[in-house]
């Protein structure tokens, strides 16, 4: 892979990482304020609060998973294995990496994984 492409991807990954960290910090503050102010009396309010908390946790989990993928991509860049599918060892197309800079699978392996996931 060309050095300038790797530099561009490193910068992009670091920006995405910072964005997620800032978002998680903001959500944490907002969640704590929300929980402090909740005084649910009836069952409908309690159920609604539980759903809201579950949704916030899920959003946090998705961001957390994406953050892990970004960290793994940055590690692959440092090791010189960025852009190589971790499943089949083939080169991941540059267009895919531009669209999803933390992609660790080529499109064929990703599609195969998704088929077995559902």
C-alpha positions, -999 to 999 in steps of 0.1 A, spaced: 0 0 0 12 35 -8 25 55 22 3 86 15 -28 63 15 -18 48 49 -11 83 63 -46 94 51 -62 64 66 -44 68 99 -55 104 101 -91 94 93 -91 65 118 -77 88 145 -104 114 138 -132 87 140 -117 75 172 -117 110 187 -153 115 175 -165 83 192 -146 91 225 -162 126 226 -196 112 218 -193 85 245 -182 111 271 -211 133 262 -236 105 263 -222 94 297 -227 129 311 -262 131 296 -271 96 309 -260 104 344 -280 136 344 -310 118 330 -308 90 356 -304 114 385 -336 133 375 -358 102 368 -384 97 394 -407 71 378 -438 64 397 -460 43 375 -452 11 355 -455 28 321 -429 54 330 -406 27 344 -410 6 312 -403 36 290 -372 45 311 -359 9 308 -363 10 270 -345 44 269 -317 30 290 -314 -1 269 -313 20 237 -286 42 251 -266 11 262 -269 -4 228 -258 28 211 -228 28 235 -221 -8 227 -221 -1 189 -197 28 194 -176 7 216 -174 -21 190 -165 5 163 -138 19 186 -123 -15 190 -123 -20 152 -106 14 147 -79 4 173 -74 -29 155 -70 -11 121 -45 13 136 -25 -17 150 -26 -33 115 -12 -1 100 17 -2 125 23 -39 118 21 -35 80 -9 -57 76 -35 -31 70 -56 -38 39 -51 -75 41 -82 -96 48 -78 -113 82 -98 -143 69 -84 -152 34 -52 -131 33 -62 -113 1 -58 -76 -5 -89 -55 5 -98 -31 -23 -88 5 -17 -124 17 -23 -137 -5 5 -110 8 29 -119 44 19 -156 37 27 -149 16 58 -113 25 70 -114 -1 98 -126 -30 75 -107 -62 83 -124 -84 58 -125 -83 20 -160 -79 5 -163 -116 -3 -154 -127 32 -176 -100 47 -206 -112 26 -199 -149 36 -198 -139 73 -230 -120 70 -248 -150 53 -239 -172 83 -248 -145 108 -285 -145 99 
